[in-house]
Structure formats: C-alpha cells, structure tokens
Amino acid sequence: MESQKSVIETMQQRHSIRTYDTQRITDRDLNKLSEYIADEHNLIGLFENKSRIELVLVTNNVSDKGIKLGTYGFIKNPSGYLVGVAQNNRYALLDLAYCFHKLVLFLNELDMGTCWMGGTFNRNSFEKEIQFSEGEFIPCITPVGYPKNKQRVLDKALRFVVKADNKKPWDQLFYDANFEVSLTKEHADWLEIPIEMVRLGPSASNKQPWRLVLTADRRVCHFYIEHTPNYSAKLGYDMQILDMGIAICQFDLACRELTLKGEWLVEDPKLDLPNQQTEYIISWKSH
C-alpha cells in the first residue's frame, strides 16, 4: 500500500464509523478511491484470487439506480457503500478480506470513515446494483464517507455494546510453540508488533477468532481460527473466515513496513488443538 503515513499507526488509530457528515465525497478523493479499486494489483490476494470491490454512491440512502439501501447497523448519512464480491470458498474469502481491509486502511489514510459489515445488511438490495458471474456473492460491505466531527452518543453506546474497545489480551489469543503455553509480548521477539496488529484488528461482533502459535525458534507464525459455533450459519458462508483475512492483512502489512521478510504457506504443523472449534488456516515463515 503506497502511502506517506505509517500503516502501523493507521491500524492503531482505525475504528468503525457509523455516523457520517452529509458532505459528499470530494472529486479528489472519489478519483483516488476509483483508481484504487480499478487497479487489479489491489484486488489480488495472497492466494492469487482476484476479488471485486464495487462502489455504490448513495443520496439519502438511495442509490443512483433508485434502490433504497437502508441505514443498516445504525449507519447514518453514508456517501456510498463499497461492496465486496467473491466466490464462496475459503481462500477466495480470505483474499477478499485481505484486499478489502487494505482498502479500508487506505481510506482511513484519506481521512474517510468505514465500518466493516458482514451480516447486518440486506444483500438483495445490493445484488440489484451489481452484475454477478456464476458463483459470486456479497460477503461484506462498508459504508464510506467523512466522519461526523463529533462522535455521536449513539456511536459510543454502540461501541460499548459490541465491545469495540474491549480486545482480548495476548494470553487468550497467542501461544508459544504449542497451545499449552501463552505467548507474552516479551517473548514474541521481532514479531511483537505484527502480532499486536492482529490483536487490534476488527472482527465480526468483536469475537476475535484468530489464534496464533509462534514456533520456538521464532521463525514461523501459525494462524488458526477458533470458530464460534453456528455464528453465521444462516448466512450461507463462514463470516469468521473474513476475520482471518483481516488478521492476515494486519500482520502482513506490519511485517512489510518493518521490512521483515517472509512468505505465506499452507503447511499444517499438526499441533494438538485445544478444542474441536480450532482449525489451522495458514502460516507465515520468515526468510
């Protein structure tokens, strides 16, 4: 992601915006956004899946096609929505979430607001806006616009309800060589900051399903998901896979900024798992 700002600082400062100013997106920012989502390089994830991200501009929650898109999740006055489109399989969803979150961070650097949404919107309305290829669907959207200067009391109440400011501590998320021993910041060595960025990432209902195991030699970081049973079964896809894509993005961008060189591999270390909900996803291996 090309930027003059620190992406690590952006990840630390980013938070969901639910209340937007009524100001329309400026031509300058609209051009930057349009150029970003038109650049194929920005839409290809770690597994080489190409995602689609479509911009739908709205006025008073109605699109240019006259379709009412609503105020989902108490979203007020968005200038538009970014709509993620992908195939319904694990690696396509991981890649979409990775690319979508990079875009979220890019918009944050333009001083624009976003709010990841995976379950609390009417897919039918957005499906009328977009042409689909066979097998494609909409896993996620975000409103986009400029944050209202003073965060409304309702925003703060919602952040309390969804525990947006209540991230789990390291000893509940990260492990040292196996799932028996918790990893501490002091023992994370050179990967402390990338791992902390995973902890700070957004997730659906703030469930934070990521579990990381750092090998004893500190050269490999294994990513696992701890599924919340039946969390998104009614949606027809595993929404928590998107959370893992976000975690991978946060870790990857932090490593790049810190010039920590490595590669992503799917090589299950076959560790003893703490429960039936925990499943291996991917590993980062240093060069």
N, C-alpha and C positions, 0 to 999 in steps of 0.2 A: 504494500500500500504506500504510494508516494505521498509524503507529507513532510512539512517542516516541523510538525509537532511530534512529541513523543507518543507513540501508540500505547505505551505502558501507562502514561499519565491519563490518556484518553480512557483506557479501560478502568482505571481507578475512579475517574470522575463521572463516567457514564451512569445515568439512571433513567428509568422509564418516565416518559412524559405523557400524561393523559389529558392535559388541558393546554390548548394551543391559542396563540394570538390569531385574530381574524385576518391579519396581514397575509396576502398571497405570497407565494414563493417568488423571489425576485428572478428576473431573466437570467442574471449571472449564475445564481445557484441552481436554477432549473436546467441551464445548459450543462453545468458540471455534473449534475445528477444524471441527466440524459446520456451524456457522453460516457459516464461510468458504466451504466447498465447496457450500453451498446457495445462496449469493449469485451470481446469474447474472453480475453485473458482474465477478466474479473469474475467470470461465471464458471470457470473450470476448477473443480476442487481437487483434493489430494488423490482421489481415485479416478481422476480423469473424466468424471461425469460432468457434462455441461448442463447447468441449470438455466432456468429462465426467471428473470425478475421484471415484472411489468409495472409501470407507473400508471395509476388511475387518478386523475385530478378530480376534485370534487368542489362544489359550491353548496354550502348549507346541507352537507351530507348527501348531495345528489351528484351523480357523475355527469360527464358531458353527454352520455347517451340517455340521460334522464332516469337512470336507475338509482333508487334510494339505497344507500349503503349503510345507513343507520349510525348509531353512536355506541358501538359495541364496547363493552367493558368500561363504560363511562368515559369514552373518548369524546372530547369536546373540541369542535372547530378545527378539525384537521384540514390542511390544504389538499391532501391527497392520501392515497394508500400505495405502498409498494407491495406487490403480490408475488409470492414465491411459487414457482411451478416446477414440479419434478415427477419422476416415476415413483411408484410406491414400492421401493425396496430399500434395504438398509443403507447401502453405500451411496445410492442416489440421494437419500435423505441426509446422510452425513455431509455430503458435498454441498447440497443446497444450504444447509445450516451454516456451514463454514463460509460460503460465499455471501450469504445473506447477512451474517454477523459482521463480516468485513465491511459491507456496505453501511450497516448501522454505525460502525465506528467512524467511517468516512463522513457520514452525515453529522455525527457528533462534532467532528473537527470543523465542519462548516457552521457550527452553532445552530444546527437544526435538531429537533426532537424526534424521537422514535419510541415505540413500545411494542416489543415482540408479542405477537398473539398467535396462538395455535389452535385454541378450542372455542373461544368466545366470540365467534363471528359467523355470519350467515354465508356459507360458501356458495349457495345458489345465486345470491346477488352478484358476487364477484365472477362466478362462472359465466354470467351473461356478458361480461365485459371482455372476455379473453377467448381467443381461439386455442383449442387444445389438440395435441397429437394423441394418438391412441395410447392409453395407459397413464396419461398425465393427470395430475390433480393438484389442488392447492393445499399444501401443508401449513403454510403460515403467511401472515401479512404483518405489516406495521403501518400505523398512521405516520404521516410526515408533515412537518410544518415547523413554525417557530414557537418555542415555549412561551407561554404567558409569563410576563416578568415576575409576578408574584405567584408562587405556587399556591394554588387554592387549598383551603382547609380540607376539601373533599379529597384532593390528591394525597395529602398527608395521611388522612384517615385510611384511604385505600392502601397506601404503602404499609401502614400498620397491619391492616387485615391480611394482606398477602405476605407479610413478614419480609418485605423487600429489603429492610435494613438489618435483617437477622440472619446472617450467614453462619453456617455450621463451622465449628473450629477445626483446625487441622486434624486433631486426633479422631475425628469422626469421618474423615474423608480420605486421608493419605496414610500409606503404610510403608514400613521399612523392610524390604526383602520378601516379606510374606504378610498375610492378613492377621498374624498373631501380634505383631508389634506396630504401634502407631509411629508415624514419621513426625519428627519435630522440625521446626524451621532451622534450628541449629545444625541438624544432621542432613538437611537437604542439599547442602553444599552449593555448587554452582547453579543448581536448578531451583533454588528457593523462589526466585521472582516468577519464573514461568508457572510454577506450581501454585503460587499465591494468586496469579491471574486466573487460573482455573477456579479457584475458590470464589473469586469475586464475580464470576460470570453470571448472567441471568439464566433462569431456568423456569419452566412451567410450574406455577404455584410455589415457586421457590423450593422445590423438592431436592434440588442439588443431587441428582442421581449418580454423579461421577465418583468413582473410587480409583485412586492411583496407587500403584505399587512401584517404588523406586528400588532397583536392584542394589545389592550390597556394594558393588563396585561403582555405583552412581553413574553408570553409562547408559542404562536403559530405563525408561519410564513406561510401565504398562497401564493402559487405560481400561477400566471396567465400568459397566453400568450396573447399578443396583435398581432393578425395576420396582416401581410401585405397583403392586398387583391391581389389575383391571383399571389402571389410571385413565387410559384413553381408548379403551376397547370399543366404545360406541362410535368413535370417530373413524374406525376402519384403518387406522395406521398407528404406529408407536410414536407418540409425540415426544417421548423422552429420548428417542434417537436424535431428535433435533437438539436437545440439550447437550448431548455428547458432541455433536458437530460444533456447537458454540464453545465447549470446553477445549476441543482440539484447536479451534481457531485462536482462542486466547493464548494457549500455550505456544502455538506455532509462531504467532506474531511477536510474542515476547522473546522467544529464542532468536528470531531473526533480528530484532532490534538490538539484542545483546551480542549479536554475532556468534551465537552458539550453533555450531553446525551439526546437523543430524538428518535422519531420514525416517519416514513413517513406514512401518512394516506390519503385516498381519502375521504374527508368529506367537501363537498361544503358548505361554510358558508352563501351562498345566499346573498352576498352583492349586493348593487346597482352598476351596472357596468357603466363605463364611456362612452362606445360606443359598437356598435354591433360586433366589431372585438375582443373584450376582452372576454376571456373564462377561466374558472377555470381549473386547472390541478391537483394540489396536495398540501398537507400541511405538514409541519414539526412541530411536537408537542414535547415540552420538557418534560422530565420525572421528 
